[in-house]
Amino acid sequence: MFIDPERLETRLSEEFGGTIGQSRVVVRQAVDLADSSQYETDVGTTLTNDLVIDELSDAPDGTPAERWNWWIGSLELAYGDYGRFGIRTYRK
């Protein structure tokens, strides 16, 4: 796996702000995506911290979680079966 969770969490906060919780959930989803090998199979590129940051940089302004969902939505449209890696908000 080429995702360094601690470093990715730090970079997400530095680059995009948001809360620690938002960065952590993005890291969890990125690790799950990397572990699934789905991105590597579909795109032909290994998922890395730098790639995640680059892709989220292309997203419209927003928190790390909003940017992640934008990117996952793009992958869903292009390849399908990425919705499971999206971040859902549950309200009490």
N, C-alpha and C positions, 0 to 999 in steps of 0.2 A: 504494500500500500504506500502511496506517495503523498498521502495527506498527513501532515504533522498537526494533530488537533490543537495543541497548545499554541503553536505559532500561528495557525490559521485564526484562532479566536482573537489573538492580539492584533493581527493585521486587519481583521474585519472591523474591530473597534476603532483602530487608528484611521482606516480609510473611510468608513461610512458612519461612524458614531453609533447611535442606538444604545440599547441597554446590554448589559452582560448576558442576560437571559436570551436576548435575541441572537447575539453572536453564538452562544452555546448551542442553541437549537439549529442554527445553520451548520455549525460544525458537525453536529450529530447526523444531520441529513447528508452532508457531504461525505462523511465516513460511510454511511449506508450506501450511498450512490457508488462510491469507489469500490466498496466490498462486493457490490452486485456485479461489477464488470460491465454493466449495461452501457455506460457512456463510452468506455473503451471499445466495445463491440460495435456500437452504432457510429461513432465518430472516428475511431481509429487512433485516438490519442489518449494517453494516460491522464487521469484526473489528478492534478497537483494543486498545491496551495496557490501557486502563481496563476494557474489557469482559472481557478475559482475567482480570485480577485480580479483578473482581467475581464472575465465574463460579467461579473457583477458591476464592474466599472461602466459597462455599456448600458446598463439599465437606467431608466429615469431615476431622478432623485428619490431617496427613500431610505428606510432603515435596512440593515442587513437582511432581515427576513423578507421585507417587501422586494428588495432586489433579487433575492434568491427565488422567490415565487415568480417573478418576471422571467428569469432565466429558465426555470423549470417549465413554465408555460410555453416558452419558445421551443424547448426540447420536446414537449408534449405534442405541439403542432407539427414539428418536423419528423418525429420518429414514433410517437405514441408511447404509452405505458410509462410515462414519467410522473404522472399525477401523484403516484404514491410517495414521491419524494418531496412533495409540496408541504408547506407549513400551514397548518390550520390554526385559527384562533378560536378558543372556546371561552365563552363568557359565562359567568356564574349567574 
